[in-house]
């Protein structure tokens, strides 16, 4: 990704706390979306569904 968006520290901490097998399953694009995107694609939600807390 050529344009570097600011990475939120809380998102980085959340990413770092994911199990290695989950982090390994994410593409580089999905990783960047996890760290910077305002809206995630459905595919990312599916991979992370067991870690998402719904309000």
N, C-alpha and C positions, 0 to 999 in steps of 0.2 A: 504494500500500500504506500503510495508516494506521499500523500498528505497525512502528516502525523497529527492526530487529534490528541488532546490532552487526556492522559489516562488517569482516571479517578483512583485515588489510593485505596478506597474501600473495595472497589472492583478488583484491583490488583491483589489485595489480600484475599478476597473471595476466590479468585482464580488460583492463587498459590495454595489454598487450602483444599482444592479439589483432589480426589484420588488420582494417582498417576495414570491409571487406565482411562479415566475420563478425559484428562488433559491430552493424552496421546490420541484420543479419538477425534479431537477437534482439528479442523484444518487451520492453516495460518490465518485465513480470512475469518473463520469463526472466532478464533482467539481475539483478533482485532475488534470484531463486532462485540464480543463479550466485554472487552475493556473500554470501548468508546461509544458504541452505538446507543442512540436514544430508543430505538426499536429493534428487537431481535427478530430474525426470521424464524419461522416455525421449526425448521430443522434444528436450530440451536436449542429451542425450548424442549424439543423431543429428547435430545441428548442429555439435557440437564434437568429433566422433569422431577427426578427424585430429590433434587437439591433446592427446588424453588418453593418458597413459602408464599402461599396465597393469602391475601388480606381478607 
